[in-house]
């Protein structure tokens, strides 16, 4: 399957003429990788998420703690009963215990330290947390891969949006120029009595409409440039244009089911949802582990020194096993297990929804490529037909079989066909990239293949008319 999923744009690159190779799209993508904040945030999120792995290991690795203290103590003895030495030594029968000593106060210091070692031998929650961390890291990596592939698609889409707006503006500028010429001709004919005033009015209306359309086109172009600039982190001035005709290659493999199966295996967004569900399933085991006892090997060493009258200086070493079992915690564990099970069901439902969404998108984008090929061909033929129709209508106007209205309509139809043709090319390319992204196969090479279809010649547009300053 992997060998069958060869990018369709690779074949496009081989068919591209050698004079293209503008290398603009790749430059834009390199900037996007460094400057796009959505992708940068995804990288930082991955870096933060992978830390759950060493944190999970910390629960099963040895735990060492140390403690040291210096105390200054005050001992106030109120009374002390001590037998006389004579009675203890069998002295005279008249020997009696010595009276209680008077109250006394002592000041002294106590110093001590200890080092404690604990190694978990059995801790079900810790072991489950370690297994869960592997799923969480895999989820983070899949999410980053989805962001990387998404950046490729977003960059290309934003770049095509600029080119589409540019092509639309050029087509409408050509139409505006043609309408202006026709308006001038209608006015001259009206002045010499060869045309009616209605011809002038119709030509004026078409020219005014075209002017308004051009203004809207310039705004759309500026918006598209700003959208691309948001991704690359700098203003966009000029871009290389797409060559007039592009090779149209059908998806390979030809079966939509093959693409759907590939998406089910390799789509990074779907994989991220799968690992998220697996991590949620492991969380159930983490909480269930609280039902069970924990067993640890423990050891400690310490020294305690006291400088009081009854003080001592001792070193204590301890080695043993420690068993802890929280038999009942007020129903906390039971509630946590129910909560984790519900969260797992939610994550599983989200995975299934993502699976259906990916399958639907894959099939839609596959059909988009197929229909896009037909649309590009049909729209190109429509441009040729409308150009022929316009030429014939102009000839008919000269011989008196057509009217000015017919010419205006033919020009408008040609402009609409040109814009539809230009847009269909970008729709086809976007669908091709989207299909590869659905299958988890989109790469920088796909952008490099499209880059070879860009021409280095950047024709400049006439500047927008200046707005007269108020008097």
C-alpha positions, 0 to 999 in steps of 0.5 A: 500500500505504501508503495502504491501511494505515490504522490500525484504531484511527483508526476506533475513535476516531471511534466513541468517545463524547465523554464519554471522553477520559481522556488517561491513556494518553498521559500514561503514554506521555509519562512512559515516553519520558522514564523508560523505561531500555530506550528510553533505552539504545537512544537512547544506543546509536544515538548511539554507533553513528552515530559510525562515519560520521565515523570512517570519513571520517577514513581518506580525509580528509587526515592532518596530523602535526607534530613538534618537538624540542629536544636537548642533545648532548655530542660527544666527539671522540677523534681527528681527522685533518686535513691541515696548511695548508702541504701543501695550499698547496704549501709546502716539500718538507719539509712534513708533515701535522700530527699528530692533534689531541688529544681534545676535548668539545663541548656544543651544542643541536639544534632542529627541527620538521616538519609532514607531510601525507598524502592517500590517493589509493587505499585500498580498505579505507578506501573499503570502511569508508566504505561499511560505515559507511552500513549501520551507521548505517542499522542503528542508526537502524532499531534505535532505531525498533524500540525506539520502536515497542516502547515504544508496545506495551510501554506499552499492554500494561503499562497494559492489564495493570493494567486487566485485573487491576483488572477481575478484582479487581472481578468477584471482589469482586462475587462475594465479596459475593454469596457472603457474602450467600448465606452469611448467608441460608443461616445464617439459614435453617438457624437457623430450620430452613428449610435443611440444614447442607450449604447452609451448608457449601457457601456457606461454601466458595464464600465462602472460595474467593472470599476467597482469589481476591480476595487473589490478585487484589490481589497480581496488581494490585500486580504489574501496577502495579509493572510499569507503574511500572518503565516510567514511573519512578514508582509507579502509583496509579490509572488510567482504566478502559476503557469497558464496550463498545468498537468492534470494527473489522476490520483494513484492508486485509482481506488478511493477505498485504498486512500480511505484505508491508508488514511485510517492507518496513517492520518496523524490527527486520527492517530492522535485521537487513538492514542488519547483514547488509549491514555484515557483507558490506562487512567482507569488502571491508574485509579484502580491501583489505589485499591491495591496495597503498595510494597516498598523496600526501605532503608535508612541511616542516621545519627543523633547527638545530644549534649544534655546530662542524659545525652547520647551519641548514636547511629541507627541503621534500618533495612526492611519492607514497608506495606501500605494499604488504604483499605477505605478512603470514603469512596474516593477511589470508586468515584475516580474509577467511574470518572476515568471510565466515563472519560475513556468512553468520551475519548473513544467516541471522539476517536470514532467521530474523527475516524468517520470525519477522516474517511469522509474528508478523504472521499470528498477530496478524492472526488475533488481531484477527479472533478477538479481535472474535469473542471479545469479542462471544461473551464479552459474550453469555456475560455476558448469558446467565449473568446471566439464568441467575443471575436465573432460578436465584435465582427457582427457589430461591425457588419450590423448583425449584433448590437453593443449590448451583445458585445458587452455581454460577450465581454462579461462572459469571457471575464467570468470564464477566465476567472472560473478557469483560474480558480479551478486550477487552484481548487484542483491543486488544493484537493490534491494536497488535501487528499495526500494530507488525509492519507498522511502522505503530504510532505515538503516534496509536494510543495517542491513539485508545485514550485516547479509549476510557478513562473519567475516572471512577475508582471506588475499590476497597475496601481490603484487610482488615487483618491482625490483629496477633498477641496 
